[in-house]
Amino acid sequence: MYYRQMGSIPHKRHTMFKKKDGSLYREQVMGTRGFSGTQSILYHHYMPTEVLKSELNTSYLPEYEGKQSLKHRHLVTGKIEKKGDALTSRTYLLGNQDLLIGTAYVNEPMKNFYRNGDGDEMLFIHYGSGKLETMFGTITYRPGDYLVIPIGTIYRILPDENEATKMLFVEAFSQITTPRRYRNEYGQLLEHSPFCERDIRGPEMLETYNLQGEFEVLLKSRGSIHSHVLGHHPFDVVGWDGYLYPWAFNIEDFEPITGRVHQPPPVHQTFEGKHFVVCSFVPRLFDYHPEAIPAPYYHSNVNSDEMLYYVEGNFMSRKGVQVESITLHPSGIPHGPHPGKPESSIGKKETLEMAVMIDTFHPLQVVKGLTEIEDPTYMYSWTDKKE
């Protein structure tokens, strides 16, 4: 990310910053990697350490299936009936030691506040609009937005009234960043990057609450959800500056990289975390070699599992999947287009499909109890009875 400043801050860091009554604002350095990573400095009305009550709520780590035969999986997330706010409506579907993946159907505003103390979160907004309110300020979101929220950020999500929000979420156990190969030695996004800094939206306004009382913050950390009751409103920040803050990037601003022949999946990469990457498949022109086959070639995932969330359009290499479907293609066995798809793609000029792909470099496990939303025939859908 790049440097930003909002609100009021003193001329020099770690110096006195006084209120009108002569008392001090409370300075908080919030950073990663032990002061050697990205960081911001925030100035609060009250001490961010002031907690009136601390309680252990419950474990949040999902239970995974037992050993299964190695196979491709298809989950129809549109069948999930669970609803609620942006935390209570989350349904975990896949995970490993590096991240947890799931979907949420958000039809209520968050009454409490929340922060993830284990790692960054990425929320992909499939449909719906609303506000992401944070201690750094507010970001309005719309369909297609990726919302990246740094570890330790207190936030809440308020969907627009009478409009539900469907999201794909990633709870990482690391930082989520732009790919290193897109950046120069100074951190600026390069000309060959499929997006640039002007496509990235930070907080739009900083609203400061100088309120005392009891405000519950739910904290996710160390495998459990904890309840911290603060003695003041958590959005009491009067100003901040630095490189660490929540931000949004819309999938429609991803400029696809194309070529004369089919390009490999890394050209679609958008973000990366520890042992995983996130890719965006967007409307694009097909390959323009006179003998090109636009459909992807059959390939084995070498040391990675591939998960796809289908957002919009008719995915040209698949049959039987639908909007809101998730497919999982694990490492160890090949996958690729369904029968007839390579032939039918020849001569086509463009695709209007949209999807989010997550490749993980440790195997993904499937959460227990998803039989009602799974298509059990998906593994056998490559059988071409004509051959």
N, C-alpha and C positions, 0 to 999 in steps of 0.2 A: 504494500500500500504506500501511499504518499502522505506527506505532512498535511495536517489539517488543524485548524483552530476554531473554537466556538466559544461564545460567551466572554466573560471577563477573566483575565489571568494577570498575574504580576509581570513586571518587566523581566525579572530574573527568577529562575526556578530555585526552590528551596530557600526562599527569602520570605520576610513577613508580608502577608497579604491581609489587610485589615478591613473589617466591616465598618459601617458608619459609626457604630458605637465603640469602636476601638478594639473589639475582640477579633480573634484570628479566624479566617477561613481555614478549614482543615485540608491539608495537601495529601493526596494519595498518589503514589507511583504505582501504576498497574502495568506489568510487563511480563514477558515470556523468557524462558531459558535463563533464569537467574540474572537478570539485568543485562544480558548480552543479546537478547532478541528485540522484537518490536515492542514499544511501550508508549504509553500516554500518561500525562499527569492531570489529575482531576482535582478541583477545588470544591469542597463541600461546606454546607452550613454546619453540619454536625459530623461527629466522628464516625467514619464508616465501620468502626469496630464495635459500636454501641449495640449490644444485643440484650434484650430483656429476658428472653426465654429461648432455650435450645432443646429440641427434642428429636429423637430418632423416629421416623415414620415407618418406612417399609423398604424392602429390597425392590429394586427396579430391574435387575438383570433378568432377561428372559430365560426360560428353560427350552433347551434345544431337543430335537428328535434324537432318538437312539440311532444306531448304525442302520443305514439304508443302502440299497444298491446304488451305484453311481449312475445318475441319470439327469437329463435336462428336466427342469421344472417350469410350470406355468401357473401363476397365482393371479386370480381375478379380484383385484382389490376393490372393485366396485360393489362386490357382494358383502363387504364388511359393514356391519350395521352399527358399530360403535361410533358414538358422537359425543361432543362435549366441547370443552375449551381446548386450546392449543397444547395443553399438557395431558389432560385426562383422556382426550380422544386418540392419543397415539397408540397404534397397534404395531408392535415389533414383528418383523417378518424374517429378517436375516441378520446375521452378525458374526463377528469373530473378535479376536483380541484387539483389533484396531478400530473398529467402528460398529455401530448398530444402525440398521436401516429399517424403515417402516413408512406407513402412511397414516394420515390423520384427516378426519372429516370434522372441521371446526365450525360449529354453529352457535357458539357462546363466547362472550368475552372472558378473558382471564380475570378472576376476582382477586387472586393473590399474585404476587410477583415471583419470579423464578430466575435461577441462574444455574448453569452447568459448571461444576467445578472439576470435571474430568477432562474436558477438551472443548474444541470449537464445535458449533452446530451449523449445519447448512439446511435451510428450508427451501424447497423448490415449490413455488406456488403454481399449482396446475390450473385452478380456476378460483375466482373470488378476489376480493380486494379488501383493504383495511389498513390498519396502522400497526407498525412494530414500534412500541414505545420502549425506550431504554434510558439508562443513566447518562448516555452520551447524547440523547436527543431522539427525535422521532423520524422514522422512515415510512412513507406511505408505500404500500405494495399493490401490485396488480398482477394479472395472470402472466406467467412466464418469468417472474422474478426469482432469482436465486438470492436468498438472504443469508449472509454469512455473519455469524454472531460469535465474537471471541470468547474464550474461556473466562469465566468469572463475571461476565456482563449480566447485570440484573435487567430483566426485561419482562414485558407482557405483550400479548397479541390481542388486538381488538378488531375482529372482522366487522365489515360494514353491516349496518342493521339490515335484517331481512335478506342477507346474502351470505351463504355458507362458503367457506374456503376449504378446498381440498389441497393437501400438500404431501409431497414426498420429503421425508426428513432423513438426515444423517447426523447421528451423534458420534463425533469422532473422539478418539483418545489422544489427539494431537492437534496441531495447528493446521488450518486449511488455507492455502495460499494459491496465487497464480503460479503456473508452471515455471520452473527456473529457466528453462530454455527460451522462454518468451522475454526474459529480462536481461538487460545489459549489466555491466559490473557496478553501475550506480543504482540499480533497482528499477530503472525506467523500462516500460514495456517497449519492445522493439518493433520495427516496421513490419516484420513478418508475423507478428502476433495477430491472431484473429479478432482482437479487441484492444482498446487502449484506455488510458485513464479517464478520458472524457465520457466513456460508457459506464463508469462506476459511480454510483450515487451513495454518498455518505448521509449522515443525519441531516435533515432539512431545517429543523428548528430545535432549539434547546429550551424546554419549558422547565423552570425551576420551581420546586415545591418546598417552601419553608414551613413545614408542618411537623408538629410533634404529636405523638399518639402511639398506637400499636399497629404495626404494618408487618404482615407475615411474608417472608421470602422463603420459598421452597428451594432447597439446594440439593442438586444431584451430584453425589461424590462417593467414591469408594464403594460402589455397588449398592448404595442406599439413597433414599430421599430423606433429607433432614428438614426440620422446620426451625427457622430462625425468626423470632419476633423482634423487629427493630423498634427503637423508641422514637423514630422519625421516619418521614417519607423517604424511600430509597432514591427518589429522583430529586435530591437536594443539591445537585451540582450546579454551580454558577458559571463555570467555565472549564475548559480542558484544551489540551493540545497534544499532538503526537502522531504516531503512526498506527496505533492500535485502536480500532473502533469498529462498530458494525457497519456493513455496507451491502448494497444491492447491485445486482447485475442482471439485466433481462436477457433471456435466451435469444430474443429477436435481434439483439445487438451483436450476436456472435456471427462473424463473417466467415463462411465456410471456405476451406482450402480445397480446390479441385485440381484435376490434371487430365492428361490424355488417356490414362488408364486408371483403374480403381485405386484409390488412395487407402493406405492402411489406417486402422482406427486411431492411432495417436494424433492424426491431423485434427481430430474432433475434440482433443483434450481442452478442458476449460479450467479445472482446478486440480490440486494435488494435496494429499495428506500423507501421513506416515503409512506406507505400504498400501496406498490406494490412490486412484485417480478418478475424476469425474469428467465425462465427455458429453458434448451437446450435438445431437443430430438435428439439423435444421433444413428448411427448404434450400435446395441448391441445384445447380446445373449438373447433369451427369457427365461422364467421361466423353471426350470428343475424339479419341482415336477412331478411325473408320471401322475397325473391327473390335471395338471395346465391348465388354460385357459389364454393364453398370452394376449388376447384382454382385454382392461380395463373394469372393472365392471361399471354398470350404477351408477351414483352418482349425488347428488345435490351439486351445489356449495354453501357451507355454508359461507355466508358473503363475497363472492368474485365473480367477473366476470372473465371469462376465455376467452382470445383471443389467437388464434393460427395463426402463419404465416408459410405457407408450403414452404419449401426450396428445398427439393430433395426427390426422391423416391416415393413409393406408400404407402400412410399412411394407415396402416393395419386396423384401426378401422373406416375408412371413405370411402364413395363412392361419386362421383360427385365433389370432390374438386380437385384442380390441383396446380401445382407449381405456386407460387405468390398469391394463394388464402389466404384470411383472414376469419376465422370463429370467431364469437362471441357467447359465451354461457353464458347468464346472470344468476345471482343468482336468486333464487326463483323458478326455475323449473329444473327438472333433465335433464341430457344428458348422452350420452355414445355411444357405437359402433352402427353402422347402422345394420339393420336386416341381419342376416347371417354371420356377421363378427366374433362373438364369436366362432361359430361352425367352420368356415374356418381357424381360427387361431390355433386350436388344433393340436398339433403335429409339428408345425413349430418351427424351431430352432433359427432363428434370423430375425432381421429386418434391412433394409438398409435405413430406412426413416430418414429424418432430418427436424426439425421444431423448431421455436422459439415460446415459450409460455409466455404471460404476464398475470399474475393474479393481479387484482386490488381489494382493499378492500373498495373502494367506487364505486358505479355503474358507468359504462362507458356510455357515451352518443354518439350517432352516429351523425356525421356531416351532415348537411342538403345538399341535392342535389346529393346523390350517387345512385339514382335509376338506372342509366345506367350501373353501374358496379355490381349491386346486383342481386343475384339469388333469386327471390321471392318464389320459391318452397322449399327452404332449410328447413324451419320449419316443413314441412310435409314429409320430406324424410325418416322419421323413420316408416312410415306406411307400415306394412308388409301385403300385400294383401292375402298372403297364410293363415294367421291366421283367 
